[in-house]
C-alpha cells in the first residue's frame, strides 16, 4: 500500500506540476534528463516560469510563507530524490567519519569568508518546519526539517552590495559523471524565513539518502532547487562563469531557473 502521506499534486497546483505529472509522475531520476529535452515540457516550463515569478513577486509578500503541516501529516519515510549516496572518495571519507571533518565553506562576494562545522551550525539559532516537498516529476511528500536559516549564516559572512545570487556547490556527481550538482537562489529567497540549511529530518540527523550532512530547503520552490550534500556556498553577481551559466545543473539542461510554487 502506498504511503498515505506521499501525495500526488492536486488540480489546484500550478500548470508546471500538472503538465509534468501527466508525462510521468513516477519517473525515476533518469527521467529528469528526458523531461528536460521534451518540447512540451519546455513550453510548460517557459510559460509558467514567467507567469509565476511575476505573480509571486508582485502579489505576494516577500515574507509570505509556504504552508506548514501538522506532525500527523509527516510521511513515514521521506522519499529521496536525485542522488542518494554520492559515489566519490572525498564524500565517502566524510560520511565514514560521520562528517566530523566536514566544513561548509562560504565565500565569493562576502566581507568575511568563513568555514562552519556541523556542530557550529547546530549551535546557531534553529528553525523547525513541517512542509511539503513538490517534485518536478509530479510527486509530493511531507517532512519535518530542522536547520539554521540561511539568512543567519549570510549575515555572519556579510554579503557585499554586489551580491545578487547565492550558489550552492554540492558533493554529488550526477550520473557518476564529472559534473557536480549545483543550484542557486536570489537574495530574496535566500533571506526568506523558511529557507533553511537543514541538518535534521523528522527529528533525526539528516540521512545520506536525503542529503547529509546539509541540504537546502527553500519551501517556495520546486524540489530540484533544494540542493543536497552542500559543500560550499558562493555569493555572486552573475552565473556566467559557473558551469553552463544558467544558475543550476538542471537549468543548464533546459529547466527554468525560477521554480516558485
N, C-alpha and C positions, 0 to 999 in steps of 0.2 A: 504493500500500500504506500502511495507517495506521502511524503511528509506534508501534513496539513498546513504547515507554516511556510512551505515552499510554494509560492503562488505565481500564477501567470498574470500578465498585465490585463487590467480590466478595460472596458471600452472607453473610459474617460481619459486614459493615458494618452499622451501626445502622439501625433502621427508617426513619429520615428519608431516607437516601440511597436505600434500596430503593424507598420509596413515590414519591419524586420522580423517580428514574430511570425507573420504569415509565411515568411521564407524559411522558417525552421526554428521553432522555439527551443528545441532540444539539441541544437548544433553543438558539436564539440569545439575546442579551441581552434582546431584547424579550419573550422567553418568560418571563423572571423576573417581569415585571409580571402576565402572565396567570396564572402559577403562584400568585402572592400572592393572587389573587382566587378561586382554586379551593377549594371547600369541603372536598374530600377532602384536599388538601394542608394546609389549615389544621388539620384534625383530626389529621393525622400530626404536623405541627409542634408543636401544643399538647401532645399526649400525650408525644412523645419529649423535648420540652424539659424537662418536669417530671421525667421519669424519669432522663434522663442527667445533668442538673445535680445532682440529689440523689445519684445513684450516684457520679459522679466526685468530688464534694466529700467524700462520706462514706467512700468506699472507697480512692480513690487519694490518694497523697501530693500535697501542693500543688506539689512539685518533680518529680513523675513526668514523664518525657519522652515526647514523641511519637517514633515510630520514625524512625530515621535510616538512610539507604541508602548504597550504595557508589557511587563515580564511574561504574561500569558501568551503573547504573540511570538515569542522568540522560537526560532526553529531548533529542533533537537540537534541538528548538525547544520552548521553554516556551510552551504555549498561553495567550494573553492572555484575560482575562475582563473584562467590563464595558467602560468607555470605553477606547479605545486611543490617543486623541490629543485632549486637551481643547480644545474649539473656543471659546476665549475669548482676547481680545487679551493679557491680563496673562500667562497661561501661555505663549502663543506667543512673547512677548518674552523671557521667561526661557529658554525652550528654544533660541531663536535665539542666545543668548549662552552656551550650554552651562551654564546655571544658575549662572554666576559671581555673579550678583546675587541669587540665591535665598537666603532665610533661613527657617529653621524657628523660629517664634515659640512659646514655651511660657509659658503664663500661667494665670490662674484661681486656684485655692486653693493657691498656692505662695508661699514666702517670698522667693524670688529669681527673678522672671520673667527669661527670657533669650531671646536670639536666637542661632542656631547656623548658620553657613555649612556648605556641603557639605564643605569642607576641614576645618573644625573637627570635624565628626562623624567624618570619616575618620581624624582624628588620635587619636581616643579608642580604647581597647581594643576589639577587634572579635571577633566570633564568626562562624564559617562552619559551615553545616549543610546537609545534603542531605536534603530532606524531601518529602513528597507533599502536593500541593495537592488538596483534595477539594471540588469544586464542588457546590452545591446542585442544579445541573442534572443531575448524575449522572456526570460525567467526573472523572478524576484525572490528574495529571501530576507528574513528579518533577523537581525542580530544585535547584541549589546556590545558597544565599543567603548573602551576607556583609553584615554591618551591625553597628551598635552595639546592645547590649542596651538595651531601653527603660528598664529599671530604672536603668541607669547615668546616663542623661540625667535621669531624675526625681530621682535623688539630688543632681544638681547644682543643681536648682531648689528642692529641699527642700519637698515637699508638706506642707501643714498637716494637723493631726489630723482636720479635717473632710472632707478629700478622700476620696471614695468611688469615683469613676469617672474614667477618662481618655478624653477625647473627641478624635477625630481629624477635623479640618476639612480638606477636600480642594479641589483646584483644578477638578475636572471637574463640569460642569453636565450632569445626567442628561437624555438625550434632547434636548439643546440647550435645555432649559427654564431657569427662573430658580433652581431648587433645586440647590445643590451637594451632592455626596456627603458623608456623614459617618458615622462609626461610633464605637464605644466598647467599652472593656473595664473590668472591675472591677480593683481593685488587686492581687488575687491573680494574675490573668492578666498584668497589666502587668509584674509583677516575676518572672514565670516565666523561667527561663534561656533558653528558646527563643523568647521574644517579642523580635523584633528590629525596629529601624528599618533596613530593608535598602536599601543603595545599590548593590549589585552582584548580578548574576545570572550564574551559570555562569562566574565568573572575569572578567567584563567589566562595565563600568558599566551600571547598570540601563537597559534600553531604554525609550523613551517608551511603547510599547505595554504594557509591564509595570509602569508606574507612576513613571517617572523624575520627579524625581531621588531620591525617597524614598517607600518604601511600608512598610506594616506587615506583618510576618509573625508570626502568632500560631498556632503549629503545632498546638495542641489545639482549634482552631476551624475551622468550615467557611469556604469561600472568601469569602463575602460579608462576613465580619468583617474581612478583611485589606485595609484601606483603601489605595488608591493615590493618588499625587500629593499626599502630605500636605504641608500648608502651615502648619498651626497645631495645637498640642496644648493642650487646655484641661482643667484638673482641676476637677471639680465635685462637689457633694454630691447633685445631682439633675439629671434630664434635663428637668424640667418646662418650662423656658423655651427649650429648644433645638429648633427646628423643630417636628416633631409630638409631641415629648415622650416618645418611646419608645426613644431611645438609638441610632438608626441610620436611614439612608434606607429600607432595606427593612423594618425593624421598623415604621416609620411606615405601611407599606403591608401589614401583616399578618404578617410574619415574626416568629419568636420572637427575643427578644434573646439568649437563651442558645443558642449553636450549637456546644457542645462535642461532640467525637467521640472 
